[in-house]
Amino acid sequence: MFPLVEFCVSNMAKGGDYVFNKLEEDPNVDVLEYGCLQNCGICSNSLYALVDGEVVEGDTPDNLLSNIYAHIEKQQEAWMMF
């Protein structure tokens, strides 16, 4: 099962589209876009995405992309322990 990364369409207009497109090229990540993810406070203040339901933020598109991959790596390491 691949990690699921979800984006709010409003946040994509702030630079999240770059991250969305990069992740879409990765065959090991599932990516979805929604009209709203009900995180308006976060959405209005920073770039973010949900990674398997958990909020991951970034100051820039590149930083968000890096943080998403770091979060995915942590999740995979935690699963390997079980």
CYANA upper distance limits for C-alpha pairs under 8 A (distance plus 0.5 A):
  2 PHE  CA     28 ASN  CA      6.22
  2 PHE  CA     29 VAL  CA      5.83
  2 PHE  CA     30 ASP  CA      6.67
  3 PRO  CA     28 ASN  CA      8.00
  3 PRO  CA     29 VAL  CA      5.86
  3 PRO  CA     30 ASP  CA      6.56
  3 PRO  CA     51 VAL  CA      7.38
  3 PRO  CA     52 ASP  CA      6.61
  3 PRO  CA     72 ILE  CA      7.45
  4 LEU  CA     29 VAL  CA      6.78
  4 LEU  CA     30 ASP  CA      5.26
  4 LEU  CA     31 VAL  CA      6.34
  4 LEU  CA     32 LEU  CA      8.09
  4 LEU  CA     50 LEU  CA      8.39
  4 LEU  CA     51 VAL  CA      6.23
  4 LEU  CA     52 ASP  CA      5.62
  5 VAL  CA     29 VAL  CA      7.77
  5 VAL  CA     30 ASP  CA      6.67
  5 VAL  CA     31 VAL  CA      5.37
  5 VAL  CA     32 LEU  CA      6.92
  5 VAL  CA     49 ALA  CA      7.00
  5 VAL  CA     50 LEU  CA      6.01
  5 VAL  CA     51 VAL  CA      5.03
  5 VAL  CA     52 ASP  CA      6.83
  6 GLU  CA     31 VAL  CA      6.36
  6 GLU  CA     32 LEU  CA      5.36
  6 GLU  CA     33 GLU  CA      6.30
  6 GLU  CA     34 TYR  CA      7.77
  6 GLU  CA     49 ALA  CA      6.11
  6 GLU  CA     50 LEU  CA      5.51
  6 GLU  CA     51 VAL  CA      7.04
  6 GLU  CA     52 ASP  CA      8.49
  7 PHE  CA     11 ASN  CA      7.62
  7 PHE  CA     12 MET  CA      7.38
  7 PHE  CA     16 GLY  CA      8.01
  7 PHE  CA     20 PHE  CA      7.94
  7 PHE  CA     31 VAL  CA      8.32
  7 PHE  CA     32 LEU  CA      6.78
  7 PHE  CA     33 GLU  CA      5.29
  7 PHE  CA     34 TYR  CA      6.62
  7 PHE  CA     37 LEU  CA      7.94
  7 PHE  CA     48 TYR  CA      7.99
  7 PHE  CA     49 ALA  CA      5.60
  7 PHE  CA     50 LEU  CA      7.21
  8 CYS  CA     12 MET  CA      6.79
  8 CYS  CA     33 GLU  CA      6.44
  8 CYS  CA     34 TYR  CA      5.62
  8 CYS  CA     35 GLY  CA      6.26
  8 CYS  CA     36 CYS  CA      5.54
  8 CYS  CA     37 LEU  CA      6.13
  8 CYS  CA     43 CYS  CA      8.38
  8 CYS  CA     49 ALA  CA      7.87
  9 VAL  CA     13 ALA  CA      7.18
  9 VAL  CA     33 GLU  CA      6.78
  9 VAL  CA     34 TYR  CA      6.37
  9 VAL  CA     35 GLY  CA      5.69
  9 VAL  CA     36 CYS  CA      7.08
 10 SER  CA     14 LYS  CA      7.77
 10 SER  CA     35 GLY  CA      7.78
 10 SER  CA     36 CYS  CA      7.81
 10 SER  CA     43 CYS  CA      8.00
 11 ASN  CA     15 GLY  CA      7.62
 11 ASN  CA     16 GLY  CA      6.33
 11 ASN  CA     43 CYS  CA      6.28
 11 ASN  CA     44 SER  CA      8.14
 11 ASN  CA     47 LEU  CA      6.76
 11 ASN  CA     48 TYR  CA      7.67
 12 MET  CA     16 GLY  CA      4.29
 12 MET  CA     17 ASP  CA      5.02
 12 MET  CA     18 TYR  CA      8.32
 12 MET  CA     20 PHE  CA      8.24
 13 ALA  CA     17 ASP  CA      7.04
 14 LYS  CA     47 LEU  CA      7.54
 15 GLY  CA     19 VAL  CA      7.83
 15 GLY  CA     47 LEU  CA      7.77
 15 GLY  CA     60 THR  CA      8.13
 15 GLY  CA     61 PRO  CA      6.28
 16 GLY  CA     20 PHE  CA      6.57
 16 GLY  CA     47 LEU  CA      6.91
 16 GLY  CA     48 TYR  CA      7.95
 16 GLY  CA     61 PRO  CA      6.68
 17 ASP  CA     21 ASN  CA      6.53
 18 TYR  CA     22 LYS  CA      6.79
 18 TYR  CA     61 PRO  CA      7.08
 19 VAL  CA     23 LEU  CA      6.62
 19 VAL  CA     61 PRO  CA      6.50
 19 VAL  CA     62 ASP  CA      7.84
 19 VAL  CA     64 LEU  CA      7.78
 19 VAL  CA     65 LEU  CA      6.22
 20 PHE  CA     24 GLU  CA      6.56
 20 PHE  CA     31 VAL  CA      7.59
 21 ASN  CA     25 GLU  CA      7.11
 22 LYS  CA     26 ASP  CA      7.53
 23 LEU  CA     29 VAL  CA      7.11
 23 LEU  CA     30 ASP  CA      8.41
 23 LEU  CA     31 VAL  CA      7.35
 24 GLU  CA     29 VAL  CA      7.74
 24 GLU  CA     30 ASP  CA      7.77
 24 GLU  CA     31 VAL  CA      6.67
 39 ASN  CA     43 CYS  CA      6.46
 40 CYS  CA     44 SER  CA      6.42
 41 GLY  CA     45 ASN  CA      7.04
 42 ILE  CA     46 SER  CA      6.47
 42 ILE  CA     47 LEU  CA      8.27
 42 ILE  CA     48 TYR  CA      7.79
 43 CYS  CA     47 LEU  CA      6.99
 43 CYS  CA     48 TYR  CA      7.19
 46 SER  CA     57 GLU  CA      7.33
 46 SER  CA     58 GLY  CA      7.28
 46 SER  CA     59 ASP  CA      6.98
 47 LEU  CA     57 GLU  CA      6.17
 47 LEU  CA     58 GLY  CA      5.92
 47 LEU  CA     59 ASP  CA      6.92
 47 LEU  CA     60 THR  CA      7.50
 47 LEU  CA     61 PRO  CA      7.70
 47 LEU  CA     64 LEU  CA      7.35
 48 TYR  CA     55 VAL  CA      7.23
 48 TYR  CA     56 VAL  CA      6.00
 48 TYR  CA     57 GLU  CA      4.71
 48 TYR  CA     58 GLY  CA      6.70
 48 TYR  CA     64 LEU  CA      7.32
 49 ALA  CA     55 VAL  CA      6.42
 49 ALA  CA     56 VAL  CA      6.01
 49 ALA  CA     57 GLU  CA      7.14
 49 ALA  CA     68 ILE  CA      8.46
 50 LEU  CA     54 GLU  CA      5.53
 50 LEU  CA     55 VAL  CA      5.13
 50 LEU  CA     56 VAL  CA      6.53
 51 VAL  CA     55 VAL  CA      6.93
 51 VAL  CA     56 VAL  CA      7.23
 51 VAL  CA     68 ILE  CA      7.57
 51 VAL  CA     71 HIS  CA      8.16
 51 VAL  CA     72 ILE  CA      8.00
 56 VAL  CA     64 LEU  CA      7.85
 56 VAL  CA     67 ASN  CA      7.24
 56 VAL  CA     68 ILE  CA      6.82
 56 VAL  CA     71 HIS  CA      8.11
 57 GLU  CA     64 LEU  CA      6.30
 57 GLU  CA     67 ASN  CA      7.62
 58 GLY  CA     62 ASP  CA      8.41
 58 GLY  CA     63 ASN  CA      5.58
 58 GLY  CA     64 LEU  CA      4.44
 58 GLY  CA     65 LEU  CA      8.21
 58 GLY  CA     67 ASN  CA      7.27
 59 ASP  CA     63 ASN  CA      6.52
 59 ASP  CA     64 LEU  CA      7.22
 60 THR  CA     64 LEU  CA      6.59
 61 PRO  CA     65 LEU  CA      6.68
 62 ASP  CA     66 SER  CA      6.66
 63 ASN  CA     67 ASN  CA      6.56
 64 LEU  CA     68 ILE  CA      6.56
 65 LEU  CA     69 TYR  CA      6.87
 66 SER  CA     70 ALA  CA      6.67
 67 ASN  CA     71 HIS  CA      6.54
 68 ILE  CA     72 ILE  CA      6.70
 69 TYR  CA     73 GLU  CA      6.62
 70 ALA  CA     74 LYS  CA      6.76
 71 HIS  CA     75 GLN  CA      6.75
 72 ILE  CA     76 GLN  CA      6.71
 73 GLU  CA     77 GLU  CA      6.68
 74 LYS  CA     78 ALA  CA      6.70
 75 GLN  CA     79 TRP  CA      6.80
 76 GLN  CA     80 MET  CA      6.72
 77 GLU  CA     81 MET  CA      7.17
 78 ALA  CA     82 PHE  CA      7.79
